[in-house]
């Protein structure tokens, strides 16, 4: 019976609840230099490892391309691809786990300086009641990051004198991140709240032998929340907030998606979403999205409204993203886990 949980299960869930409260306390201090995207919901696993595999399907693949500040040199070009799965969900214990793999390539400028990283995420989630309309999840993410540049277009030490204190080779760092999330879906209303701490170990990142306190990958604190509710049978709103704080820098994104139900039949669902967001009062983000069953496609365009608009010609960034969730046909008919995942 539901009330007859094992001691181990109770302990694990108690730890998850404690961690969620602790992360909420840590993330309450919001004063982002890691890779960031304007499409807030294109890949939930990217914003928080606790969202890994937290879905109504067994598999999900996502990709996104971002071009930023192309009016200045070659600008920033970022590509991310991720794949996640839900290898286990027990209807008896109302709990499951998710696994995820991600690859990121981010380069900028004439030397194509940037990073390439491979990440592996693991999550554990469980229902808070028998209705399965409320879930709590905890996740961990480990990454191997390679930092470097293309030396073909570089000129070092033309005088022939080399500084032994400088490292000319590429660097490799390893980071550990942790997250927790809560979400529910009740009476056609859904809510989600996630907190995460990235780069917990703060590895050194310097091309000098003697590193300083500032030459490292600083911790990044992330908080994201969203609320979905219907206006009528055809229209719905999904306001969202995203906060990132890393070292001296902070990012605050807030806005809403207007969701239009084009077709909401038993076997077919078509949704069109038009999002309008603002980042730190310096850019306006316009983000249209389209969903057909479990296939999603979206575009985001940043309009620069800060003092840098003279340099960028109001162009901030352009993103294109795709996401597809599915169940392998060879496993037979899929039993829907009914996890309350947000529509967009």
C-alpha positions in Angstrom: 0.0 0.0 0.0 1.0 3.6 -0.5 1.4 4.2 3.3 3.7 1.2 3.6 6.9 2.7 2.1 10.2 1.1 2.8 12.7 2.8 5.2 15.1 3.4 2.3 12.4 5.1 0.2 11.5 7.4 3.0 15.1 8.3 3.6 15.8 9.1 -0.1 12.7 11.3 -0.3 13.5 13.1 2.9 17.0 13.9 1.5 15.4 15.2 -1.7 13.1 17.5 0.3 16.0 18.7 2.4 18.1 19.4 -0.7 15.3 21.4 -2.3 14.9 23.6 0.7 18.7 24.1 0.9 18.9 25.1 -2.7 16.0 27.5 -2.4 17.9 29.2 0.5 21.2 29.4 -1.5 19.4 30.7 -4.6 17.7 33.4 -2.7 20.9 35.4 -2.9 20.7 36.7 -6.5 23.4 39.5 -7.1 25.7 35.0 -16.2 28.8 34.2 -17.7 28.2 30.5 -18.5 26.6 29.7 -21.8 23.0 30.9 -21.8 20.0 30.8 -24.2 17.0 33.0 -24.8 14.7 30.0 -25.4 13.9 29.2 -21.8 12.1 25.9 -22.3 13.8 24.3 -25.3 15.7 21.8 -23.2 14.7 21.6 -19.6 17.8 19.5 -18.8 20.1 22.4 -19.7 18.5 24.7 -17.1 18.4 22.1 -14.4 19.7 18.5 -14.2 16.6 17.6 -12.1 14.5 17.9 -15.2 16.4 15.0 -16.9 13.9 12.4 -18.1 11.0 14.0 -16.3 8.6 13.6 -19.1 5.7 11.4 -20.4 8.0 9.7 -23.0 10.9 7.4 -22.8 13.3 9.4 -25.0 13.8 13.1 -26.0 16.4 14.7 -28.2 16.9 18.4 -28.5 19.3 20.8 -30.4 19.8 24.5 -30.6 21.9 27.0 -32.5 22.6 30.5 -31.3 24.3 33.3 -33.1 25.1 36.4 -31.0 26.9 39.8 -31.7 27.7 38.9 -35.3 28.1 42.6 -36.0 31.3 42.6 -33.9 34.0 40.4 -35.5 32.6 36.9 -35.9 30.5 37.1 -32.7 29.5 34.1 -30.6 28.3 30.9 -32.2 26.9 28.3 -29.9 25.5 24.8 -30.6 24.0 22.4 -28.1 22.6 18.9 -28.6 21.2 16.7 -25.9 19.5 13.3 -25.5 17.7 12.0 -22.5 15.8 8.9 -21.6 13.6 7.5 -18.8 14.9 4.0 -18.3 12.7 3.3 -15.2 9.4 4.3 -13.8 7.6 2.3 -11.2 3.8 2.6 -10.9 4.1 0.8 -7.5 6.5 3.2 -5.9 5.5 6.1 -8.2 9.1 7.0 -8.8 11.5 6.9 -11.7 14.9 8.0 -12.9 16.3 9.8 -15.9 19.6 9.8 -17.8 20.9 12.5 -20.1 23.8 13.2 -22.4 24.7 16.7 -23.8 27.3 18.2 -26.1 28.1 21.9 -26.4 30.3 23.9 -28.7 30.7 27.6 -28.1 33.3 29.7 -30.0 33.9 33.4 -30.6 36.2 35.8 -32.5 38.9 35.3 -35.1 40.7 32.8 -33.0 37.5 30.8 -32.4 38.2 30.8 -28.7 35.7 29.0 -26.6 34.7 25.7 -25.1 33.6 22.2 -26.0 32.0 20.1 -23.3 30.4 16.8 -22.8 27.9 16.3 -19.9 26.2 13.4 -18.2 23.1 13.9 -16.1 21.3 11.6 -13.7 17.9 12.3 -12.0 15.6 10.6 -9.5 12.0 11.7 -9.2 8.9 10.6 -7.3 5.2 11.5 -6.9 4.0 13.2 -3.8 0.6 11.6 -4.0 -1.3 8.8 -5.6 -2.9 11.0 -8.2 0.5 11.6 -9.7 -0.2 15.3 -10.2 2.7 16.5 -8.1 6.4 15.4 -8.5 9.7 16.2 -6.8 13.0 15.6 -8.6 16.7 15.8 -7.8 19.5 15.7 -10.4 23.2 15.7 -10.7 25.3 16.8 -13.7 29.0 16.1 -14.5 30.9 17.8 -17.3 34.2 17.6 -19.0 35.0 21.0 -20.6 37.8 21.7 -23.1 38.9 25.4 -23.5 41.0 26.4 -26.4 41.5 28.4 -29.5 42.6 28.1 -33.2 46.3 29.0 -33.2 46.4 29.3 -37.0 45.4 33.0 -36.9 47.4 33.8 -33.8 50.8 35.5 -33.5 52.6 34.9 -30.2 55.9 36.4 -29.1 57.1 37.9 -32.4 60.2 39.0 -30.5 61.2 35.4 -30.0 61.1 35.7 -26.2 58.7 33.2 -24.5 57.2 33.7 -21.1 57.5 30.4 -19.2 54.6 31.5 -17.0 52.1 31.2 -19.9 50.4 28.0 -21.0 49.9 27.9 -24.7 48.1 24.6 -24.9 44.3 24.0 -24.4 42.8 23.6 -21.0 40.5 20.9 -19.6 38.3 21.3 -16.6 35.7 19.1 -14.8 32.6 20.5 -13.2 29.9 19.1 -10.9 26.3 20.6 -10.7 23.3 19.8 -8.6 19.6 20.6 -9.0 16.1 20.1 -7.6 12.7 20.7 -9.0 9.0 20.6 -8.1 6.1 20.6 -10.5 2.4 19.8 -10.5 -0.6 19.8 -12.9 -4.0 20.2 -11.4 -7.3 21.4 -12.8 -5.7 22.3 -16.1 -3.2 24.4 -14.4 0.5 23.5 -14.1 3.3 25.0 -12.1 7.0 24.3 -11.9 9.9 25.5 -9.8 13.5 24.6 -10.1 16.7 25.6 -8.4 20.3 24.5 -9.3 23.9 25.2 -8.5 26.4 24.7 -11.3 30.2 24.4 -11.2 30.1 23.5 -7.5 33.8 22.6 -7.4 34.9 25.8 -9.2 37.8 24.5 -11.2 40.8 26.7 -12.1 40.7 28.3 -15.6 43.8 30.2 -16.4 46.6 30.3 -19.0 49.1 31.4 -16.3 50.9 29.0 -14.0 50.0 31.1 -11.0 46.2 31.3 -10.9 44.3 33.9 -9.0 40.9 33.8 -7.3 39.2 35.2 -10.4 40.7 32.8 -12.9 38.3 29.9 -12.3 34.9 28.7 -13.3 32.7 30.4 -10.7 29.6 28.8 -9.3 26.4 29.7 -11.0 23.0 29.8 -9.2 19.9 29.2 -11.2 16.2 29.6 -10.4 13.4 29.1 -12.9 9.7 29.0 -12.5 6.7 28.9 -14.8 2.9 28.8 -14.4 0.5 27.6 -17.1 -3.3 28.3 -17.1 -6.1 28.4 -19.6 -7.9 31.6 -20.5 -10.5 29.8 -22.5 -10.7 26.7 -24.7 -8.4 28.1 -27.3 -6.0 30.4 -25.4 -3.6 29.9 -22.5 -0.8 31.9 -20.8 2.5 30.6 -19.5 4.5 33.3 -17.6 8.1 32.4 -16.8 11.0 33.7 -14.8 14.6 32.7 -15.1 17.4 34.0 -12.8 21.1 33.3 -13.1 23.8 34.6 -10.8 27.5 34.0 -11.3 30.3 35.8 -9.6 29.6 39.6 -10.2 27.1 39.0 -13.0 23.4 38.3 -13.0 20.7 37.6 -15.6 17.0 38.1 -15.0 14.6 37.1 -17.7 10.8 37.5 -17.3 7.9 37.3 -19.7 5.1 35.1 -20.9 4.0 32.8 -23.7 0.6 33.2 -25.3 -0.4 29.6 -26.3 -3.0 29.0 -29.0 -4.6 25.6 -29.3 -4.9 25.0 -33.0 -6.0 21.3 -32.7 -6.5 19.4 -29.4 -8.0 16.1 -30.4 -7.4 12.7 -28.8 -4.5 11.6 -31.1 -3.4 15.0 -32.4 -2.3 18.1 -30.7 -1.2 21.3 -32.4 -0.1 24.4 -30.5 1.2 27.7 -31.5 3.0 29.9 -28.9 4.2 33.5 -29.1 6.5 34.6 -26.3 7.6 38.0 -25.3 10.3 38.4 -22.7 12.8 41.0 -21.3 16.3 40.3 -20.2 17.9 42.7 -17.6 16.1 45.7 -19.2 18.7 45.5 -22.0 17.0 43.3 -24.6 13.5 42.2 -25.7 13.1 38.6 -26.7 10.5 37.5 -29.2 10.0 33.8 -29.3 7.4 32.0 -31.5 7.1 28.2 -31.1 5.1 25.5 -32.7 4.2 22.0 -31.4 2.8 19.0 -33.2 2.2 16.2 -30.8 5.7 15.6 -29.3 7.7 17.6 -32.0 8.6 21.2 -31.1 10.3 23.8 -33.1 11.0 27.4 -32.1 12.9 30.6 -32.9 14.1 33.4 -30.6 15.2 36.8 -31.6 16.9 39.3 -29.3 16.3 43.0 -29.9 19.0 45.0 -28.2 17.6 48.1 -26.5 20.7 49.0 -24.3 23.4 51.6 -25.1 25.1 48.9 -27.1 22.4 49.1 -29.7 24.5 51.6 -31.7 27.2 48.9 -32.1 24.9 45.9 -32.6 22.3 47.7 -34.8 19.7 46.5 -32.3 20.6 42.9 -33.2 21.4 40.8 -30.2 21.0 37.2 -31.0 19.1 34.6 -33.1 18.3 31.1 -32.0 16.8 28.1 -33.8 15.8 25.0 -31.8 14.2 21.6 -32.3 13.0 19.0 -29.8 11.4 15.6 -30.3 10.1 13.1 -27.7 9.2 9.5 -28.6 8.7 5.9 -27.5 10.5 3.1 -29.4 7.9 1.1 -31.3 9.7 -2.2 -30.5 8.7 -1.9 -26.9 5.0 -2.1 -27.7 2.3 0.1 -26.4 3.6 2.8 -24.1 2.1 3.2 -20.7 1.8 6.9 -20.1 3.5 7.8 -16.8 1.3 10.9 -16.6 4.1 13.1 -15.2 2.8 16.7 -15.1 5.2 18.2 -17.7 4.5 21.8 -18.8 3.0 22.1 -22.4 5.9 24.2 -23.6 
